[in-house]
Amino acid sequence: MKKIIILLLCCGVLVSMVGCGDNTAPPPMESPSTTVSKTVIIETPTETTPPITAVEPTEEEKVPIPTESKDQANEQTVTATEPTTTVKPKDEPKPTTTKKPTGSSAAENSKDNGCITIVETEDPPTEEIIIPPKPSADIVAQKVAEYINQFRTEQGDVTATVIPGLTEYYNYRCTQLKTNFAHDTIDQRAAAVALQYGEYVDWSLYGIEGEENYYTANVREAIGKGNWGGTSDEIAHSIANGFRNSKGHWSYVGNSKYTYMAVGVMYDGYYWYVCVCLDSENTDLK
């Protein structure tokens, strides 16, 4: 509409200019160059746009709305939260108490280790019991011979001389007594043969062929077995006194006829084994 009005106005001005000067055109003449400016007409919209006003979002609009991706469109994530309930127990469990039983009335000291309560009592000092090691069998054997000679002297008899070789023989006999506690002539001969001790019997001297020659100690022996305890001196006294109180054993152990003696002793962890032998001759010289 505005374009049409402007166009009509321009045509009227042009007609009025042409009608002036008796309709004669003036002679041509050079006129200065004119500059035609191009008028750009910007069409403004008829509807007015209200100015933009910043509006403060409400509290509900501040909460971000979760967006749902295409991959998660078919999946729903449900988070279950268990309600937290605090209940005060009616009866709280009491801590376990371990009490060390004692017979004393000493003051009790409580000690807490974080889990249970331990009640300890102070015991009175007790005497430490020291168990001495078993004495040496050789020492016991030596003391047995000393006590036998002491008992001999007390009754008016002569003492007996201890023979080293015969002592070795009766130490061997003690090992046999562990399995056969008896006056066994076969064991006695086996001990003499093993040590080649005593009298050597050669049957050929008697005109006998085919018999096996052997050794024999040919002595009187007294054997004993017991679980004696104490020191070496106490054990030896018990052994010697036991032979003295035995009438059959003391008849040759305490007899002055037998002037040579040997004592063998062995301990197997529970029993003491002892052999006392007497001889009227020095068997070591044979």
C-alpha positions as CSV (number, residue, x, y, z in Angstrom):
1,M,0.0,0.0,0.0
2,K,2.8,2.4,1.0
3,K,4.6,1.6,-2.2
4,I,1.5,2.6,-4.3
5,I,1.2,5.9,-2.5
6,I,4.8,6.8,-3.0
7,L,4.6,5.9,-6.7
8,L,1.6,8.2,-7.3
9,L,3.3,11.1,-5.5
10,C,6.4,10.7,-7.7
11,C,4.2,10.7,-10.9
12,G,2.4,14.0,-9.9
13,V,5.7,15.8,-9.3
14,L,6.9,14.7,-12.7
15,V,3.8,15.9,-14.6
16,S,3.9,19.4,-13.0
17,M,7.5,19.7,-14.0
18,V,6.8,18.8,-17.6
19,G,3.8,21.3,-17.9
20,C,5.9,24.4,-17.0
21,G,7.5,26.7,-19.7
22,D,4.8,26.5,-22.4
23,N,5.4,22.9,-23.0
24,T,8.6,23.6,-24.7
25,A,11.7,21.8,-23.8
26,P,14.7,24.0,-23.1
27,P,17.7,23.6,-25.3
28,P,19.9,20.9,-24.4
29,M,22.7,21.9,-22.2
30,E,25.1,20.2,-20.1
31,S,24.0,19.8,-16.6
32,P,26.0,18.6,-13.7
33,S,25.9,14.9,-13.0
34,T,23.4,14.0,-10.5
35,T,23.7,11.3,-8.0
36,V,20.8,9.0,-7.6
37,S,20.5,7.6,-4.2
38,K,18.8,4.3,-3.9
39,T,16.2,4.3,-1.2
40,V,15.9,1.0,0.6
41,I,12.6,0.6,2.3
42,I,12.5,-1.9,5.1
43,E,9.2,-3.4,5.8
44,T,8.5,-3.5,9.5
45,P,6.1,-6.1,10.8
46,T,2.8,-4.9,11.9
47,E,2.7,-7.1,14.9
48,T,4.7,-5.8,17.8
49,T,6.8,-8.3,19.8
50,P,6.7,-7.7,23.5
51,P,10.1,-7.0,25.0
52,I,11.8,-10.0,26.6
53,T,11.7,-9.9,30.3
54,A,13.9,-12.1,32.5
55,V,11.6,-14.2,34.7
56,E,13.0,-15.9,37.9
57,P,12.3,-19.6,37.7
58,T,10.3,-21.1,40.5
59,E,11.6,-23.7,42.9
60,E,9.9,-26.5,41.1
61,E,11.4,-25.3,37.7
62,K,14.9,-25.4,39.3
63,V,14.6,-29.2,39.7
64,P,16.3,-30.7,36.6
65,I,14.0,-33.0,34.6
66,P,15.8,-36.2,33.8
67,T,16.1,-36.9,30.1
68,E,15.5,-40.3,28.8
69,S,17.8,-41.7,26.1
70,K,16.7,-44.0,23.4
71,D,18.8,-46.9,24.9
72,Q,17.3,-46.4,28.3
73,A,13.7,-45.9,27.1
74,N,12.7,-49.4,27.7
75,E,14.6,-49.9,30.9
76,Q,13.5,-48.6,34.2
77,T,15.9,-48.2,37.1
78,V,14.3,-48.7,40.4
79,T,16.3,-47.9,43.6
80,A,14.9,-49.4,46.7
81,T,15.9,-47.8,49.9
82,E,15.3,-49.7,53.1
83,P,13.9,-47.6,55.9
84,T,16.4,-47.1,58.7
85,T,14.9,-48.0,62.0
86,T,16.7,-47.5,65.3
87,V,15.4,-49.7,68.0
88,K,16.8,-49.6,71.5
89,P,17.3,-53.1,72.8
90,K,15.4,-53.9,75.9
91,D,18.0,-56.0,77.5
92,E,21.6,-55.4,76.5
93,P,23.8,-58.5,76.6
94,K,26.3,-58.5,79.4
95,P,30.0,-59.2,78.6
96,T,31.3,-62.7,79.2
97,T,33.4,-63.0,82.3
98,T,36.1,-65.5,82.7
99,K,37.4,-66.0,86.2
100,K,40.5,-67.8,87.0
101,P,39.7,-70.2,89.8
102,T,42.0,-69.8,92.8
103,G,41.9,-70.8,96.4
104,S,43.2,-67.5,97.7
105,S,41.3,-64.4,98.6
106,A,43.6,-62.1,96.8
107,A,42.3,-58.8,95.3
108,E,40.9,-59.2,91.8
109,N,42.2,-57.1,88.9
110,S,39.8,-56.6,86.0
111,K,41.3,-56.4,82.5
112,D,39.3,-55.4,79.4
113,N,40.6,-56.7,76.1
114,G,37.8,-55.1,74.0
115,C,35.7,-58.3,73.6
116,I,35.3,-59.9,76.9
117,T,36.2,-59.0,80.5
118,I,38.8,-61.2,82.1
119,V,39.1,-61.2,85.8
120,E,42.4,-62.4,87.0
121,T,43.4,-63.0,90.6
122,E,46.9,-62.8,92.0
123,D,48.0,-66.2,93.1
124,P,50.3,-66.6,96.0
125,P,53.9,-67.5,95.0
126,T,54.3,-71.3,94.7
127,E,57.5,-73.2,95.2
128,E,59.0,-74.3,91.9
129,I,59.4,-78.0,91.7
130,I,62.6,-79.0,90.0
131,I,62.9,-82.6,88.9
132,P,66.6,-83.6,88.8
133,P,67.8,-85.8,86.0
134,K,68.4,-89.4,86.7
135,P,71.8,-90.1,88.1
136,S,74.4,-92.0,86.1
137,A,74.2,-95.8,86.2
138,D,78.0,-96.0,86.7
139,I,77.9,-93.8,89.7
140,V,75.0,-95.8,91.2
141,A,77.0,-99.0,90.6
142,Q,80.0,-97.6,92.3
143,K,78.0,-96.5,95.4
144,V,76.2,-99.9,95.6
145,A,79.7,-101.6,95.9
146,E,80.6,-99.1,98.6
147,Y,77.5,-99.7,100.7
148,I,77.9,-103.5,100.4
149,N,81.5,-103.2,101.8
150,Q,80.2,-100.9,104.5
151,F,77.6,-103.4,105.6
152,R,80.2,-106.1,105.5
153,T,82.5,-104.1,107.7
154,E,79.6,-103.4,110.2
155,Q,79.1,-107.2,110.6
156,G,82.8,-108.0,111.0
157,D,83.5,-109.4,107.5
158,V,86.2,-108.4,105.1
159,T,85.5,-106.1,102.2
160,A,85.5,-107.3,98.6
161,T,87.7,-106.0,95.8
162,V,85.9,-104.6,92.7
163,I,87.2,-106.2,89.5
164,P,86.9,-104.0,86.3
165,G,86.6,-106.9,83.8
166,L,83.9,-108.6,85.9
167,T,82.1,-105.2,86.1
168,E,82.0,-105.0,82.3
169,Y,80.6,-108.6,82.2
170,Y,77.7,-107.7,84.6
171,N,76.9,-104.5,82.7
172,Y,76.3,-106.8,79.7
173,R,74.1,-109.0,81.9
174,C,72.0,-106.0,82.8
175,T,71.0,-105.6,79.2
176,Q,69.9,-109.2,79.2
177,L,67.7,-108.7,82.3
178,K,65.5,-106.2,80.4
179,T,64.0,-109.1,78.3
180,N,64.7,-112.0,80.7
181,F,64.9,-111.2,84.3
182,A,66.3,-114.5,85.6
183,H,69.4,-116.4,86.5
184,D,69.6,-118.0,83.1
185,T,72.8,-120.1,82.4
186,I,72.3,-119.7,78.7
187,D,72.3,-115.9,79.0
188,Q,75.3,-116.0,81.4
189,R,77.3,-118.1,78.9
190,A,76.2,-115.8,76.0
191,A,77.5,-112.8,77.9
192,A,80.8,-114.4,78.7
193,V,81.2,-115.6,75.1
194,A,80.4,-112.1,73.7
195,L,83.0,-110.5,75.9
196,Q,85.4,-113.6,75.9
197,Y,85.5,-113.2,79.6
198,G,86.2,-115.8,82.3
199,E,87.2,-119.5,81.9
200,Y,87.5,-120.8,78.4
201,V,86.1,-124.4,78.1
202,D,87.7,-126.5,75.4
203,W,85.9,-129.8,75.0
204,S,88.8,-131.4,73.1
205,L,90.8,-131.3,76.4
206,Y,88.3,-133.7,77.8
207,G,88.3,-136.0,74.8
208,I,85.0,-134.7,73.5
209,E,84.7,-133.8,69.9
210,G,81.9,-131.9,68.2
211,E,80.9,-129.8,71.2
212,E,81.0,-126.1,70.9
213,N,83.6,-124.4,73.1
214,Y,82.6,-121.5,75.2
215,Y,83.5,-119.0,78.0
216,T,82.0,-119.0,81.5
217,A,82.4,-116.5,84.3
218,N,81.5,-119.1,86.9
219,V,80.5,-116.7,89.6
220,R,77.7,-116.1,92.0
221,E,75.3,-113.4,91.1
222,A,72.4,-111.5,92.8
223,I,70.0,-109.6,90.5
224,G,67.5,-106.9,91.3
225,K,64.9,-104.8,89.6
226,G,63.0,-101.7,90.9
227,N,61.7,-98.2,90.3
228,W,63.9,-96.5,92.9
229,G,64.0,-92.8,93.0
230,G,66.2,-90.1,94.5
231,T,69.8,-89.2,94.2
232,S,72.5,-91.6,93.2
233,D,73.4,-92.2,96.8
234,E,69.8,-92.8,97.8
235,I,69.2,-95.3,95.0
236,A,72.5,-97.1,95.7
237,H,71.6,-97.4,99.4
238,S,68.1,-98.8,98.6
239,I,69.7,-101.5,96.4
240,A,72.4,-102.5,98.8
241,N,70.1,-102.5,101.8
242,G,67.6,-104.6,99.8
243,F,70.3,-107.3,99.3
244,R,71.3,-107.1,102.9
245,N,67.7,-107.6,104.1
246,S,67.3,-110.7,101.8
247,K,68.7,-113.7,103.7
248,G,69.3,-115.8,100.5
249,H,71.2,-113.0,98.7
250,W,73.2,-111.8,101.7
251,S,74.4,-115.3,102.4
252,Y,77.0,-114.9,99.6
253,V,76.9,-111.1,98.9
254,G,77.9,-110.5,102.5
255,N,80.1,-113.6,102.9
256,S,83.9,-113.1,103.5
257,K,84.5,-116.2,101.4
258,Y,83.9,-114.1,98.3
259,T,86.7,-111.5,98.2
260,Y,86.1,-110.3,94.6
261,M,83.0,-108.4,93.5
262,A,81.5,-106.6,90.5
263,V,78.3,-104.5,90.2
264,G,76.4,-103.7,87.0
265,V,73.6,-101.2,86.9
266,M,71.3,-100.1,84.0
267,Y,68.3,-97.8,83.8
268,D,65.7,-98.2,80.9
269,G,63.6,-95.1,81.6
270,Y,61.4,-96.7,84.2
271,Y,63.2,-99.6,86.0
272,W,66.6,-99.9,87.4
273,Y,68.3,-103.2,86.8
274,V,71.2,-104.3,89.0
275,C,73.6,-107.3,89.0
276,V,75.9,-108.0,91.9
277,C,78.4,-110.9,91.5
278,L,80.9,-112.4,93.9
279,D,83.8,-114.7,93.3
280,S,86.5,-116.3,95.4
281,E,89.1,-115.9,92.6
282,N,90.2,-113.0,90.5
283,T,88.4,-113.9,87.3
284,D,90.2,-111.1,85.4
285,L,93.4,-113.1,85.6
286,K,92.1,-116.1,83.7
